[in-house]
Amino acid sequence: MSELADRECVPCRGGVPPLMGDEILKLLAQLTEWEAVGEHHLRKQYKFGNFRDTLDFVNRVGELAEGQKHHPDICFGWGKPEITIWTHKIDGLTESDFVLAAKIDKV
């Protein structure tokens, strides 16, 4: 996971095909407890013991996303933030999605 987390997200300009099949599986194997949903997006739910810790985590993820210029969907409630990542420009997955996932796990 650290190898992915050490990289930077690269903005997608479009015109490239999304990752598929073995390309996704190879990168997914480098993450912990993330799932690839329909070869379209990555998703993971985290667990915290209270609302404050959940909110702090979500805010740190937001700061990370701003710094990487790659923004996940974040849904959260008491103790359970869920992160969903994909590259909107190509409506699918790129390596940067996996990089962001690895970076989020380090938060």
N, C-alpha and C positions, 0 to 999 in steps of 0.2 A: 504494500500500500504506500509506503514512503516514497517509492519511485514516482508514482503518479502525483502524490501530494507535493513533490518538489518541483513539478512543472508549473507552467503558467497557462491559463486559459487563452486560447487564440480566437479572436472574434471571427465568426463565420461570415463570409461575404455572399454565401449562396452559391448555387451552381455546382455543388458537390453532392454525391449521393450519400445518404445516411449509412451508418455502419449497419451490417446485417450479420446474422448467423454466428460463425466462428469468430469474427472480429469482435462482436459483443461479448461472447463467452470468454475470450482471452482476457479482455479488460475487466470484466465482471469478476473473474477469479482473483483479481488483485484488490478487490474491495471486501469489506466485512458487512454481511447482512443486508446488502442492497439487492433489490430485485429489478430485473429488466422486464418491463411490462409490454408485451406485444411487440418486442423489438422497436419500440417507439420512445419509451421514457424510462428513467430510473426512479425508484421510489424506496424510501426507508422511513420507518417510524422510530423515533427515539422515545425513551421513557425517563421521566424525572419525578421526584417525590412531591413537588409542589408547583404552584403557578409561577412564583418568582423565578425559580431556576429555569423553568421552561421559557419564560419571557426573556431572560438573560441570554439563553442559548439562541433563541430566534434573533435577537438583536445582534449578537456576534456573527451569526450566519449572514445577516443582512449587510453588515460592514464588510465581511469577507467577499460577498457577492459584488458589492459596489467596487471594491478594489480590483476584482478580477474582470469586471464589466461583463459578468455572466450571471444571470439572475434566475434562481429557482422559484418554483411556486412553493409557498410555505403555508401550511394550514396547522393551526394549533389551538389547543384547549388545555385544560388543567392537566399538566404532567405528560402530554403526548403530542409533541410537534411531529408533523409529517412533512418530509421534503420530497418534491418531485422535480426532476431535472430533464430537460431536453432542449435541443437547439431549435428554436422557433423558425429561424430563417429557412431551414430545410425540412421542418416538421419530422424530426427524427433525432437519432443519436450521433454525436461526434466524439472524438477523443476528449475534447474539452469538458464534456459532461461528466466523464469518468474522473478527470482531474479535479473538477469542482467537488464531486462526491468524496474523493479522498481527502481533500482539504477540509471539507465540512466535518468529516470524522475526526480530524485533529482538533477541531474547536472543542 
